[in-house]
Amino acid sequence: MTIAAPFAGRLVAPTLHELPDTIIQRGQEIGRVAVLDRLVVKGDIDQQDYQLIGSLKGIKVEVRLAGILGKSFSAGELTLPPAAVMQLVHPSLGSRAGGDQQVDPRDPNGMRTQAPTFEARVKLDNHDEKFFAGQRAYVRLTVDHRSLAWQWTNSFLQLLQSHDSGKWL
């Protein structure tokens, strides 16, 4: 029997060696075809950083992969959602696994955050397949220089918003 995918990629089937002389049911997953020439780096951005970069254009995005820490790579466009979520993209981003986001101690999966975050996605070109999917990545966003007055005003507004009780006087 020949199985073909409708697109090019690499077969990822960790249990393929266990399948000889096995009857496979229709619809049973035996592996996946991974498209590795276009990777997506996913992460979480907290509220203050989102406010800083959410409305800016021309942000320079660099990615440093855990497998190649000595070199950073220019990445594609940064995609930010319009609303915050209380769920991490992956448990490795939470404080239990060495990430920056504080997770709810009552969540056994370590996926629910204590504060809302925004899921950021960065496209990384991998046409020569030198990067491996699934490794930790560090993303640096560089924005244009802002005047000191702009920075103070922004910090003050963030301070007011962080202490907002939601009640009108």
URMOHU-V710818 format. One line per field, one symbol per residue. burial: + if it has 9 or more other C-alpha atoms within 8 Angstrom, else -. A space follows every 10 residues. Layout:
burial=???
This chain:
burial=---------- ---------- ---------- +-+-+++++- +++++++--+ --+-----+- ++++++---- -+-+++-+-+ ---++++++- +++++---+- ++++--+--+ +++--+++++ ++++++---- ------+--- --+------- +------+-- ---------
